[in-house]
Amino acid sequence: MRDYRQARWRLGEDFLEPLVFEMKGGGGSYKFRIEEGILDYLGVSDPWQLIPPDLRRDEVGLPSLTEPRVARHFVRLSQMNYGVESGPYWLGSCTMKYNPKISEKIASLPQVSRIHPYQPESTVQGALKIMFELSEMLAEITGLPHFSLQPAAGAHGEFLGALIIRRHLEELGEGRRDEMLIPVSAHGSNFASAAMAGFKVVKIPADGRGRIDLGALRAAAGERTAGLMTTNPNTLGLFEDGILEVAEVVHSAGGLLYYDGANLNAILGRVLLSSMGVDVAHLNLHKTFSTPHGTGGPGAGAVGVREGLQDYLPVPVVRREGDRYVLDYSVPKTVGRIRSFYGNFAVLVKAWAYLKMLGSEGLRTVSGVAVLNANYAKSRLEGLPGVEVPYGRGEPCKHEFVLSLEPLKRETGVRALDVAKRLMDYGVHPPTIYFPPIVREAFMMEPTESDGLDEIEDYVRAMEEILEEAAENPESVKSAPSRTAIGRLDEALATKRPILSWRMYENKRREEEGRGPG
Amino acid sequence: MRAHRIVPNSDENTVKIMLSKMGLSSISDLFSDVPREIVLREPPNIGEGIEEEELEREAREILRLNLTAEDARCFLGGGIWDHFVPPLVDFIASRQEFLTAYTPYQAETSQGALQAIFEYQSLICELTGMDVASASLYDWSTALAEAARLAIRVTRRRKVVIPRSAHPERREVLRTYLRPLGVDVVEVPYLGEEGTVDLEALEGSADDAAMIYLESPNFFGVVEDSVEAAADLAHSRGALAAVGVDPLALGVMRPPGEQGADVVVGEGQHLGSPMSFGGPSLGIMAVRGEMRLVRQMPGRLIGMTVSADGLRGFTMALQTREQHIRQERATSNITSNESLLAIRAAVYLTLLGEEGIRSLGLKLVASSAYLMRRISEIAGLEAPVFSGFHFKEFLVRAEGIDWSEIPERMARSGFLGPLPIGRWYGELYDCALTAVTERLTKEDMDSFADALGEGVRP
């Protein structure tokens, strides 16, 4: 019998842990001392005299707390958060796999953490070598020979990729091509990235099998087409088996094929992106290459391009010259800079370490087991009451699959959201819900290769119990969760009446007190 | 398929059990939908996998080639700084609940991250004097670019004004982001004597601007003394006033929120995170509490709400601005941000507290003033080059000297820095940027000044 409780630090009548601004001070404080002799040398008795009076500030408004209080506060907060080492984390499209600790250890060495981006190249040869080797390994894995490691995240990579496409078309005198084709099932960031790069978005519907509708694609592709942004396997977890035709249609229309690497984990070491006709791709190092997500970042979104597009990469590019590594700023038609410095280096080091540990054979172990686990979980869940598989029934999925809980909603009134919330009470992280938008009451599940068979079975049992509960007592599922730090939150209220900072909170409270009761 | 230590179901027996329950015999059956002609026969060659102890040895062997701020004393700045990282920050940030979790889409099981990020937002608001701070952007440069895009949406204008004394790489990023929109980026000169922005030139460029940006301290370390005037100018012409800041300056200096700024951007790497060769970093953005600005903010915002059990809680707010809902009409494409660095900054700022942030600011002012004077007493060197008030960073001039070889020479003497800036400012070809942190002692600064004197001697 499983019994899970998330830590719940309820320290007030109507709140859990207080905010740092609400905590009581007392005791000593952090203090930086000005060394003896410095002020004398400057001929002042008080350092404030060094600052022009009209620039001085009297008060900042930070809390004054001792270290033990601060430590306990943030440890308690961490205990009210769920991580990959807490348990199964089937958050579809996010690839929540185990993050090896050796990667963390290496990235925390001072040779990684305490080097400055403006040091002379001769003093950062180790850093440049790791970046170069990582680029080489990513090139092997994708078949795309040239990489930029600058993008800070997947969406940042998409933006860069779209800029490269744009720049390339301008070079060819094809600047009139201003339409980016994007399948309706794509990640939301694809649409936003294309728009940021100045493209008009043209949405391509899915066919009955959940793949890009080739007829619609043919109809949409033309002389305005700049490219197609594809995710393969797509967000339904299905391999775009028409990918070669898709590439052919896009290329013969004069566009480029962009690959969103969010789902690369499924085909790691099994298919080269280049053989699918991909021209430009981004890889999410924080997904496929197992660097931790940090509650939303930092990530890294390496961008690879085929031969012929390397002259558009952002500067600088890491190159090897003999036995030296250099930062090359002379990229002739570069799209420019997309951020300061060279990329999220500490994240790159972790991805490098992960790949060194996996090796060639390990790549296939990862994709093989990720796909095995997903198919196994799907086979165990697809027959359950209230659940249907709208796309990909009777065929293998890749690293993830999407269930629809529409029948459950119809029969019991219990929605995907409710089931997700109840899953938390079983000590697992819910899947991605209501995505992709082409599936009603979508439940997008990605077990990754990091869960053991017994853990998958546990997850399945939790689903079985919840579906049973939904049939017998729908209201109880609708009131979930009850074993997390806090009960169901009113998310709409946070938008309707935004309180986004301590000072807004204080202002609101003052206003309400001013109005008095009633 | 070879079994691997970090992949639970990869042993032959488990694979067989799982496949047989599905009525399959081989993993390759699961890839039957991949066109045969593109299936790789052999995996890509990235070398044999190695075990942890071997990997650590190899990593150390390669990384040994890096000269660190532990081996040498670091006087480099320009957007990334070697400030002290309190051990508690590393301790908290290595808790797996924060380190490995995804974006807190499911609020009830993610209260810890949500509250920590809300606290980060709140602390940034206190520092900057603004009302609403974003949950983080990639870095200062992309925060600046996003601020410009915000201003363009709010004002429906197509011009952005920025001083030439703003960080050159940030100006480049701004141009990259705005080029597809066909927006003009107008650069205004700095005053040759003071190093501050040329207000007259600023005024001359202000018409039809969506945003007027000042960076303070600017790339030369000079604090702008006319932020208020620039903000007034912006408002009188219907533009937004944006200010870029080093948050550590705000412990002792007037915040942009008191000087009329509508938008504040800045770097937060040095709020408790190491340099890491320039990344990850932490893009700060904060705005005044007007909903026309808040609704146009890029990326994630954490807000306060209540739970069914009557408790105060936290969740993502105003999500209809974001890409996963609004798609191509979103305010930005940003998805993953720099959350863990925001949490680090929250721990850092809370730990330092009022007294810590103020004493740190004073120490940095005193140290930079000391080093400037020490250097200026050396024959052939001038510091600072500009007469304005400097915070933490300043230019050193060695008249008529080409700096390009000097950083290597300084590295051999055990110093990182200074940074020659001639590649960005031809007229300042004989100048280099120097920064101090609280880690540097008086003795470090003395020996740096002496080494610099030696270094520039022909």
Interface residues (C-beta under 8 A of the other chain):
Chain A: Q6 R10 D14 F15 L16 E17 L19 V20 F21 G25 S29 Y30 K31 F32 R33 I34 E35 G37 I38 L39 Y41 L42 P47 W48 L50 I51 P52 D54 L55 R56 R57 E59 V60 G61 L62 P63 S64 L65 E67 V70 A71 H73 F74 V75 R76 L77 S78 Q79 M80 N81 Y82 G83 V84 E85 S86 Y89 L91 C94 M96 Y98 N99 P100 I102 E104 K105 I106 S108 L109 P110 Q111 V112 S113 R114 I115 H116 P117 Y118 Q119 P120 S122 T123 V124 Q125 G126 A127 K129 I130 M137 E140 I141 G143 A152 A153 G154 A155 H156 E158 F159 L163 R166 H187 G188 S189 F191 A192 S193 A194 A195 M196 A197 G198 V201 L238 F239 D241 I243 L244 I267 G269 R270 V271 L272 S275 M276 N284 H286 P292 H293 G294 T295 G296 G297 P298 G299 P314 V335 G336 R337 I338 R339 S340 F341 Y342 G343 N344 F345 A346 V347 V349 A353 L355 K356 M357 L358 G359 S360 E361 G362 L363 R364 T365 V366 G368 V369 V371 L372 N373 N375 Y376 S379 E395 P396 A420 K421 M424 H429 P430 T432 F435 E449 S450 D451 G452 L453 E455 S479 P481 T484 A485 I486 G487 R488 L489 D490 E491 L493 A494 T495 P498 I499 L500 S501 W502 R503 M504 Y505
Chain B: M1 R2 A3 H4 I6 V7 P8 N9 S10 T14 V15 I17 M18 L19 K21 M22 I27 D29 L30 F31 S32 D33 V34 P35 E37 I38 V39 L40 E42 P43 P44 N45 I46 G47 E48 G49 I50 E51 E52 L55 E56 E58 A59 R60 I62 L63 R64 L65 N66 L67 T68 A69 E70 C74 L76 G78 G79 I80 D82 P86 L88 D90 F91 I92 S94 R95 Q96 E97 F98 L99 T100 A101 Y102 T103 P104 Y105 Q106 A107 E108 T109 S110 Q111 G112 A113 Q115 A116 I117 F118 E119 Q121 S122 L123 C125 E126 L127 D131 V132 A133 A135 S136 Y138 D139 W140 S141 T142 R149 H167 E169 R170 E172 V173 R175 T176 Y177 R179 P180 L181 G182 V223 D225 L250 G251 V252 M253 R254 P255 P274 M275 S276 F277 G278 G279 P280 S281 G289 V294 R300 L301 I302 G303 M304 T305 V306 S307 A308 D309 G310 L311 R312 G313 F314 T315 M316 A317 L318 Q319 T320 E322 Q323 H324 I325 R326 Q327 E328 R329 A330 S332 N333 I334 T335 S336 N337 E338 S339 L340 L341 I343 A346 V347 L349 T350 L351 L352 G353 E354 E355 G356 I357 R358 S359 L360 L362 K363 V365 A366 S367 A369 Y370 R373 R374 F389 P407 E408 A411 L416 G417 L419 E438 T441 K442
